[in-house]
Amino acid sequence: MSKDSDFHHIPVLFAECMEALAIRKNGVYLDGTAGGGGHSAGILERLGREGRLLSLDRDEMALEAAEKKLRGCKTEARFDLIHRTFSQVDKVLEERKIEGLDGVLLDLGVSSAQLDIAERGFSYMKDGALDMRMNQAKGETAAEWLAQVSEDTLAFVLRAYGEERYAGRIAHAICREREIKAITQTTQLAELICRTMPPSSRREKQHPAKRSFQAIRIAVNHELDELETFLEKIPFLMNPQGRIAVISFHSLEDRRVKTKMREWEKGCICPSDLPLCCCGRSSLGKALGRKGLVAGPEECARNPRSRSARLRVFERNAQSADPAAWKVETEQFVRE
């Protein structure tokens, strides 16, 4: 598949997402990861004349594909395609004078289309330039990042973001190799990682380079920082009974989403021996389902990417909340 090919992406947990969002015909919805437009189209087709959809993505190729998809929808609702990251959701709403959202959807991680296009540099199976940027208009490529990152930082990234148990030896091998020649191609990096791994690891079911590629991609795109920023803002941008739906594909993302939703649900962080709440936090709503939703066997067989997907949903209550109170961490409050 070349960079000029259609940006085709199969939406994961589509039916579950549509049900989870409980779409109101005249509501305002945001798809923070438009991708190929599959989820966005589903939302748009369920909106009425007064409804509105905002579809964001930092990948311009994805937005082009989403536009084709959305223009083919039978709907009277209005939609906007916006080249922004979902962490900038507050600025997007402010610019369009939108006071609140009735639903938000995120489909995190790399898309199947990005993996299929060798020139994007996400795949360890296809030879291409080592890019990995989701927004190709800005930022360092993976090759540029690998050329200057310290060995200690690289080992930390591989361990923390890829949960790679051989992070130290892989980082050392990469830093030693770049002194000889620049690491600029995906297969060059993948083969180097494979040579570094012990024989037992090379016999595992998954590709030996999978965890390292994931870690480098997350670092290059600041994915966890983007998610953390979004989670700090989003509950205060929701209308009463508005729903937040997030699909994650690995434990690093899912753990953050689960933890935040539990914090939103609990609210108060006062020590248990205080007779009255002093922190100013009240419950923001409730998480719908404690374990999240996963794909069934039929979808997993049809779309292998869905096997690791988990959907978590939160419903905002009608109670107003002070965002400033939520900026105080539990440890800070207890110390005071």
Beta strands, then each sheet from edge to edge (+ up, - down):
strand 1: 28-31
strand 2: 52-56
strand 3: 78-82
strand 4: 101-107
strand 5: 238-248
strand 6: 285-287
strand 7: 293-294
strand 8: 310-316
sheet 1: 3+ 2+ 1+ 4+ 5+ 8- 6+
sheet 2: 3+ 2+ 1+ 4+ 5+ 8- 7+
end
